[in-house]
Amino acid sequence: KQNTWKRLIAWGQHPPKLRKHTAVSAGDKMLVFGGDDGLRTLYRKDLWEYSMKRNKWKQLKPKGRGPSERAAHTAVSAGDKMLVFGGEKKEQNKKHLLMDLWEYSMKQNTWKQLNKTMLLRRGKRKDVTWKTIVHVWQAQLCRPGAVKSVR
């Protein structure tokens, strides 16, 4: 049937209950990254993969240092890559906004940081459109890793 919902009962270990996480599709897979526990007490940085072919979850263990724990971030998939930008995290009971950009390679199962980590204590998040220029928190990124201006 078309235009109907079907509940899937997947095999394998599954992600914990999350909110403010991201999910992107890439081929027959869905990647789920980060989020918080709903109480804003535990921010996560784990990466999960759901296989539509196998109807199975598995937690990925990428090589290399990946992004810090975060929620309310943005992610997009492009080819065999997932890009993760920004978000929020808590340090010493204060919420900080992040402006870092990370690339996850599905083929190599590795994380790579594309720009230097920047923390903002104040500001409002804007929606992200991934084109040549990404506008977020009034920052202009000319290309991944190059910050042109921050107001």
Solvent accessible surface area in square Angstrom, and as a share of the most:
residue,aa,sasa,rsa
1,K,223,0.94
2,Q,162,0.72
3,N,159,0.81
4,T,85,0.49
5,W,252,0.88
6,K,162,0.69
7,R,206,0.75
8,L,98,0.49
9,I,123,0.62
10,A,33,0.26
11,W,182,0.64
12,G,41,0.40
13,Q,127,0.56
14,H,121,0.54
15,P,19,0.12
16,P,50,0.32
17,K,187,0.79
18,L,36,0.18
19,R,72,0.26
20,K,75,0.32
21,H,74,0.33
22,T,17,0.10
23,A,55,0.43
24,V,16,0.09
25,S,72,0.46
26,A,17,0.13
27,G,78,0.75
28,D,45,0.23
29,K,52,0.22
30,M,59,0.26
31,L,2,0.01
32,V,9,0.05
33,F,1,0.00
34,G,1,0.01
35,G,0,0.00
36,D,0,0.00
37,D,47,0.25
38,G,35,0.34
39,L,139,0.69
40,R,108,0.39
41,T,101,0.59
42,L,92,0.46
43,Y,20,0.08
44,R,63,0.23
45,K,108,0.46
46,D,21,0.11
47,L,3,0.02
48,W,6,0.02
49,E,25,0.11
50,Y,16,0.06
51,S,7,0.04
52,M,100,0.44
53,K,169,0.72
54,R,174,0.64
55,N,39,0.20
56,K,95,0.40
57,W,39,0.14
58,K,105,0.44
59,Q,55,0.24
60,L,21,0.10
61,K,145,0.61
62,P,32,0.20
63,K,129,0.55
64,G,62,0.60
65,R,171,0.63
66,G,17,0.16
67,P,2,0.02
68,S,33,0.21
69,E,72,0.32
70,R,0,0.00
71,A,0,0.00
72,A,19,0.15
73,H,9,0.04
74,T,30,0.17
75,A,17,0.13
76,V,46,0.26
77,S,43,0.28
78,A,51,0.40
79,G,73,0.70
80,D,38,0.20
81,K,61,0.26
82,M,1,0.00
83,L,17,0.08
84,V,0,0.00
85,F,11,0.04
86,G,0,0.00
87,G,1,0.01
88,E,10,0.05
89,K,32,0.13
90,K,82,0.35
91,E,73,0.33
92,Q,176,0.78
93,N,136,0.70
94,K,118,0.50
95,K,102,0.43
96,H,11,0.05
97,L,26,0.13
98,L,1,0.00
99,M,1,0.01
100,D,3,0.02
101,L,1,0.01
102,W,5,0.02
103,E,31,0.14
104,Y,4,0.02
105,S,6,0.04
106,M,51,0.23
107,K,170,0.72
108,Q,115,0.51
109,N,43,0.22
110,T,37,0.21
111,W,24,0.09
112,K,119,0.50
113,Q,52,0.23
114,L,37,0.18
115,N,10,0.05
116,K,167,0.71
117,T,64,0.37
118,M,51,0.23
119,L,79,0.39
120,L,41,0.20
121,R,173,0.63
122,R,211,0.77
123,G,48,0.46
124,K,174,0.74
125,R,112,0.41
126,K,99,0.42
127,D,134,0.70
128,V,33,0.19
129,T,82,0.47
130,W,82,0.29
131,K,148,0.63
132,T,110,0.64
133,I,80,0.40
134,V,3,0.02
135,H,91,0.41
136,V,1,0.01
137,W,10,0.03
138,Q,95,0.42
139,A,0,0.00
140,Q,45,0.20
141,L,5,0.02
142,C,50,0.30
143,R,164,0.60
144,P,61,0.38
145,G,34,0.33
146,A,34,0.27
147,V,59,0.34
148,K,136,0.58
149,S,43,0.28
150,V,67,0.38
151,R,197,0.72
